[in-house]
Amino acid sequence: MGLFGFLKVKRNAVTQSGPVAEPHDIANYDRALSELLAAPAGGRVPVTVDSALGLATVWACIRILSESVGILPIHLYRRGSNGRDKVVSHPSLSALREPSEYWNRFDLLQWVMSGALATGNGYARIYRDEFFSPVSFGYLKPNEVTPFIDEHTGHLYYDVRGEILDPYDIIHIKGLGTDPIKGKSPIAVHRDNLALSLEAQQYGERFFSAGGNVESVFEYPTELKKEQYKRLKEDIIKNVSGMGNAHRPLLLEGGMKYNRINIPLEDAQFISTRKFQRSEIAAIFGVPPHMVGDMDKATYNNTELMGIEYVTYSLMPWLVKIQAEFDRKLLREDEKSRLYFAFQTNGLMRGDSKSRSEFYKNMTMIGAMNANEVRELEDMNSYPDGDKYLVPLNMTPADKIGEDPDNSNKDE
């Protein structure tokens, strides 16, 4: 069977009773496609998820984004006439607090985020009770799940190791992609870029494991016999090559001369290449360079602003995706019009103490915040009478300027 014949996979038929799995090769299809995407280009090193995670910058980007999502509190709110009220008791909240006996909320969010960042798709299975309320979550590996649209009904389903599941039983966080039901792996899309980083890393490993000696030439005044050449070669490799033999003196015999060919300075710039690749990889994942160790453009004055930009432009799109998925999958139809999930990002958006103090002062001066709201943002307990909104006594509406507030000058 040719490549195109192999990739042409028959999907599942749907009967009146629901989707029924037929014999197919969905797992083999995804595996073949992954291997095709990860195949080395032009003899370069193969790029897979595991090999890419060996790059410190790739690991750091996935860790930073997934952990940032994991540490953020997520609340359930009820829409009201005066804004919103926090819901403290709901089956979905209980399931999120303790997704399973071996997971906590941080683990769940980090798992789906790591899958979305590394492979383009992060999955978790939802288990429900008889009232359709979530009770727990199970982890699903991205290579074990295949979303597909049934050709008879046009509905979306998920093939999980041969079991066909309804989309409301799957949390699916998608990355960027051209397929509306599945994201693309940034590692597969940018494999050539990552291959350069892997090659630079391997080059540095070989360079230093050889003691920094790129090339060495041993000159002998006469021709060596086969046995002599073999013995000399073995002795040189044993006593000269390797990091443990670096800078050791050489004992040469028979008029042999040792000539070391130093590495040219431009070839020694592979560290600069790795530094450039670090910024490139950070751009792929949307992480500010200073968060993965590239501090060239970071200063004391702009670090705070760069942190806020990270939340706004790097983290917020993922938070919106997760919130929308939770709203769709963790709420009943009769709840969706009045309840919604939202991450609390105030902790990451806060500036230094002086900036926060000025912000709180200005907000309380115009009556936009009260003392207890300020204390809540600072993770402090409320106090009695702290819910009152205060304004300066000498403030008056603009259209009342010039009027006597006591009406003392009115005509008698």
C-alpha positions, 0 to 999 in steps of 0.5 A, a space after each residue: 500500500 502506498 503512502 496515500 493509500 495508507 493515509 486514506 483511512 475509513 472513519 466510523 459510520 453512525 447508526 440511529 443508536 449513535 456512533 459505532 466503531 468499525 475496524 480502522 487504522 486511526 492510530 496507525 494513521 496518526 503515528 505515520 503522520 507524526 513520523 512523516 513530520 518528524 523525519 529528518 530533512 536533508 540528513 538532519 537530526 530527527 525532530 520529535 517531541 521528546 528530542 525537542 524537549 531536550 532543548 532547554 528553551 523548548 522545555 522552558 517555554 512549555 513549562 512557563 506557559 503550562 505552570 502559569 495556567 496551573 497556578 491561576 485561580 479559576 472561579 465560577 461566576 453568576 451574572 446578575 443585575 449589578 454585575 457578577 457574583 461568585 459561585 462557591 458550590 457547584 459540581 464542576 467546581 468540586 470536580 476541578 478541585 479534585 479531578 481524580 485520586 491522582 490529580 489536582 487542579 494544577 495537574 489537570 491544567 498543566 497536562 492539557 496545556 503541555 499537550 496543546 503546546 507540544 503537540 497542538 492538542 491537549 486532552 482530558 476525559 470528563 466523567 459524569 454522574 446520572 445528572 450529567 454533572 462532571 464528577 472527575 477527569 481522566 488524562 488522555 495522551 494526545 497520540 491516543 485521541 483522534 477527532 473526526 467528523 462523521 461523514 453521515 451526520 456531520 457531527 464531531 466525535 473523538 476516537 480514543 483508543 478505538 472507543 468513540 466518544 461524544 465531544 462533551 465527554 472530552 476537554 480539548 484545548 487546540 493550538 494554532 492550526 489549519 484544521 478546525 477540529 485539531 491543532 498543529 504541533 509547533 514542533 512539527 511545523 518548525 522542525 527545521 528551526 528546531 533541528 538547527 538548535 539540536 545540531 548546535 547542541 550536539 556540536 557543542 557536546 562533541 566539541 567539549 567532549 573532545 577537549 576543545 580540540 577540533 582537529 589535530 595532525 600528527 606528523 611522522 618522518 617516515 612511513 609506518 608499518 601497519 602494526 605500528 600505525 594501528 598501535 599509534 592510532 589506538 594510543 593517540 585516541 586513548 590518551 588524547 581525545 576526550 574531556 578527561 585528557 584535555 591539556 594533558 602533556 603528550 609523549 611523542 617518539 621517533 621524531 613525531 610532531 604534533 600540530 593542533 589546528 585551532 578552531 576559527 573564531 567564526 566557527 566558535 560562534 556556535 554559542 551565538 547561534 544557540 542564543 539566536 535560536 533561543 529567541 527564535 524558539 521563544 517566538 514560536 511559543 509566544 514567550 517573551 525572550 527574557 523569561 527564557 534567559 535572554 536578557 539583552 533587551 530587558 532592563 529594570 524599568 521595562 521588566 514589569 511592563 514585559 511581564 504584563 505583556 506576557 499575561 496579555 499577549 502570551 497567556 490570555 489567549 490560552 486562558 480564553 480557550 480554556 474558559 470557553 471549553 469549560 463553559 461548553 463542557 462543564 455547564 448544563 444547557 440551562 446554566 450557560 446563560 447565567 454562569 461562566 468560568 473566569 481565571 483570576 489574573 490580578 496576581 500576575 498583573 500587579 506591579 510593584 507596591 508603589 504602583 499598586 498603592 497609587 492605583 488603589 488610591 485613585 480607584 477608591 477616591 472616585 468610588 470605583 473600589 471599596 476597602 474590602 475589594 482592595 484587601 481582597 486583591 492583596 489577599 487580605 481578610 475583609 473588615 466590618 464597614 469595609 464595603 462602603 464606597 467613599 468619595 471626597 466631600 468637596 466633590 460635586 456633579 459638573 452640572 451643579 457647579 455654581 449653585 448654592 448647595 444650601 439654597 441660602 441665596 435663593 430669592 425670598 
